[in-house]
Amino acid sequence: FRRVLFRSNLPAGVQTLTFTVVDSGGLSASEQRKVLVNSAPDVPLVAISPAQPTTIDPLQAQVVGGGSDVDRKPAELSLTYQWFKDGQATAYAGPELPAQVAHKGETWQVQVVVSDGFAQSKPGSAQVVVVDAAPGGLQVAVAPAAVDLTTQATCTVVLAPTDADGDPLTLTWAWQL
C-alpha cells in the first residue's frame, strides 16, 4: 500500500473526502471519510486597563472581542501574551503587567495570540502610555484640634509625601478660615 499526502484548499469545517481505487480491468471501489479542515482562530480584539495608567497601576490585558474559532469551543483555545516596552519585547508574558514595572512616559503594548492547538491567530494588540502619578502619602497634624481666632495653631508633617515617578516635591501651606 502507498501512503498519499496532499494539501487542499478545502474550506474550514467538516468535509467529506471520497477515495477511489481503479484496477487495470476498470473495476473500482470507493470509500468516504469525513475530515475536519481546521481554520485559525480570529484575530482577538484586545484592551488594556486602566486606559491611562500610572506607575502604581498594574496593567491588565483583556480580550474584549474576536479570538473565536469556528472549529473549537472557547475552552479548547489558549492565549499567549507578549508585552512590549517602547517597541521592544520584554520578558513579561502573562495577562497582567505588575505595578511599578511601567513608568511615566513609557509606551506599553501587549500582543495576544489565540491558538486552537493546530493553528494560531494573527496577533491582536493594544497599547497605553503611562501618565504622571499624583504624589501621595502626605499626613499632617494640626494642634490643637479645636481653635478660635485667638488660638495659635501649629501644622506638622507627620508623614512626608512620596511620588511614585520620582518627581521632586514642594510642600506649600495655605490657611483658610
N, C-alpha and C positions, 0 to 999 in steps of 0.2 A: 504494500500500500504506500501511496505517496501522500505526503502532507502538502497541502496547498495553502500558502499565505497570500493574503490580498488586503488591499486598502480599499475603502469605499468612501463614497461621498453621500452615503445614506443620511437622511435627516435623523435628528435625535429622536429617541423613543424606542419602543419595541417594534422590530421589523421582522418580517418572515423571509428567510432565505430558502431557496429551492436548489438542491444539489441533484444533478442528473448524471448518470454514467451510461455510456452507449458502447456496446460491443461491436466487433467487426461485422457482425451479421445485421446490424441496425436495431437490435433489440435494446431497450433501455429500462432503467429503473430510476425512480426519483424518491427523494426524501426531503421533507421540510423541517427546518429548525427555526425557532424564534430566538432572536438575539436582541440584547439591549444595546443600542448605539448611544454611548454616553455623550453628554454635552457638558461643557464647562459651566460652572455657576455664573450668574450675572455679576457684573461689577457692583460691589457694595457702595452705598451712599453713606459716607462717614461724617461724623460731627465730633468736635472736641468740646468738652465743658470743663470749666466755665469758658465762655467765649472771649472774655477779657481777663485772663488770669494774671495773678501777681506771683512773686517768688514763693509766697507762703501757701499757694494753692497746688494741690495735686491736679494733674491733667488727666481727664478720663475720656478715652476714645469709645465711641458707640457707633454701631451700625444702625442707622435710622431708616434704611430702605435698601432695596436691591439685595444682592447677595444670595438670591434664591437659586434653586436648581430644579429643573423640571423632572429630573431623574431620581431625586433623592428627597427624603424628608429633612426638615431643619435639623433634627437631632443627629443626622448622619453627616452633617457638614462640620468642618473645623475652620477656625480663623487663625491667621498668623498676623502679627503686628510688627512693624518696624518703625522706630522713632528716628527723626532726623532733626539735628540742631543746625540752624543756618545752612541747610542744604547738605550737611554731612551726616552719614549714617552713624548711629550711636549703638551702644550695647543694649539699650532698652528694647525689649521685645514682648511686652505684655500690653493689656488694655489700659494700664494706668502708669503714668509717669509720676514718681513720688514728688511730694512737696520739697522745696529747697533745691531741686535739680535745675529748673528753668530760672533764668534771671532776667531782670529788666532789659528790654531792648532786643532780646533774642527771638528769633522766629522758630517755632517748633511745628513740625509736620509729622503726621502719622500716616503710614500706608497700611491698608488692611487687604489681605488676600483670602478668598474663600476657596476651600478645597473640598471636593467630594471623595477624595481618596484615589481618584483616577486622573482628574484634570483640575486645574486651578483657574480662578477668575483673573482678569486683569486687575491690578491694584486700584482700590478706591482710596482717596486721601482727603485730609482736611488739615488746615494749619491755623495757628494763632500766633499773635505777637504778645509777648509778656509785657505788661504795663507796670508802672511805678506803684509800689505798695505804700500805703499810708503808714506813718510811724505809729507805734503802739506801745503799751506798757506803762504810760505815764500815770503815776499815782501821787496825789498831793494831799496834804493835810492842812486844814485851817484851824487855828486855835485863837481864842476859844471858839467853841461851836456856836454859841449864841452871842451876838454882838448888837450894840446900838451905836448911835452917832458919836458917843464919847469913848467907846472901847477901841483900843488899838488891837488890830488883828495881825496875825503872822501866818504867812503861807510858806510851807516847807515841802520840798520834793522828797517824797518817801521812796519812790522807785523811779529811777531815770528812764526816759523813753528810749526805745531802740528802733532801728529802721532795718527791715529785712534786706533791703537793697544796699545797705551800707552808706546811704546818703548822709552827709553831715547834717546835724540837727541844731536848731537855735531855739531856745526857750524864750518866750515873751510872756509878760504878765499884763493883765488888764483887770482892774477892779470895776465892777458895776454894781450900782445900788438899785 
